[in-house]
Amino acid sequence: MILTTTPSIENRSIASYLGIVTGEAIVGANIFRDLFANIRDIVGGRSAAYEQELERARQLALDDLTSSAQHVGADAVVGIDLDYEVLGSNNGMLMVSISGTAVKLA
């Protein structure tokens, strides 16, 4: 499955557009990681725990998008857009949503 943020795929032509497909993932942050992230934010540096959780959420959403595209018989998804949002009480959850256009290639 080809996934791209561009509206086309170089050296490939799109035979048909199969519609919009989406993928979502919502993950909760662990209280201990939150504590250490806050400490790291105070003393500087990057929060590896949050970066790992963000990567996990992004991969889950991409997997969901790919599954949706396969379900409609797509060869690729073009025009992908990724959005990130914090949710829940005290912003304790992270949502990644991805959408794009499923296409059949010639």
N, C-alpha and C positions, 0 to 999 in steps of 0.2 A: 504494500500500500504506500503510495507516494503521498506525503503530507507537505504542503507548502503554504506560505503566507502570500505568495504571489498569485495573481489572477490566472496565470497560465503556466505551462510546463515547457521549458525550452526544448525544442526539437521534437515535441509531441503535439498532436492535435487532439482537441476534445471532440468526441463524437456526439456525446449527449450529456445534458445536465440532469442529474437525478434528484436534485433538491437540497435543501439545507439539512445538515446533520450537526448534532451537538454532542458534547461530552461534558460531564460535570463531576466534581469531586469536592466533598466537604470533609475536612479533617479537623480534629480537635487538638489543641496544644496541651502537652503534659505540664502539670503544675510545677514539677521540679525543673523541667527545661525552661519554663517561663521565669522561674526564680533566677536561674543561672544566666539566662539571656538578659534579664534586667541588670544583674551585676556586671555583665560584660558591657552592656550599654553605658553604664556609669564609668567604667575604667577604660573604655574604648575597645576597638577591635570588632570582629565579625562574630555573629552568633551562628555557629556551625549547626546547632540543634534546629534553629528556625530555617536555615538554608536547606537542611536535609528534609524537613517536613514540607517545605515549599516544593522541592524537587519531587517528593513522593506524591503530593497532590497533583502536580502538573502531569506526572506520568500516568496516574490513575485517570485523569481527565482525557489525556491523549489516547489511552487504551479504550476508554468508553467511546470516544469519537471514532476510532478505527473500527470498533465493533459495529457501530451504527452505520458506517459507510459500507462495511462488508455485507450487512443485512440487506441493503438496497442494491447490491451488486456493483459497487463502485470499484474502480481501479485506483482512484486518487481522490484527494480532497484539496481543493484550491481555495485561496482567499481566507485562510485560517486566521481567526482573531482570538487572542487569549485575554481573559479578564480575571482580575484578582479582587477579592472582597473579603473583609473581615466581618464576622457575624457573631451573634450570641451575646450573652451577658458578659461584660468586661472584655468584649472582642476576643473571646476565647476560641473561636473557630475560624478556619480559613477556607474560603470557597474559591475554586478555580473553575471557570467555565470557558469552554472552547466551542466555537462554531465555524463552519465553513461550508462550501458547496461540494457535494459529492458528484463526481463526474466519471463517465465511461470514456476511456481513451480509444482513439482510432488505431 
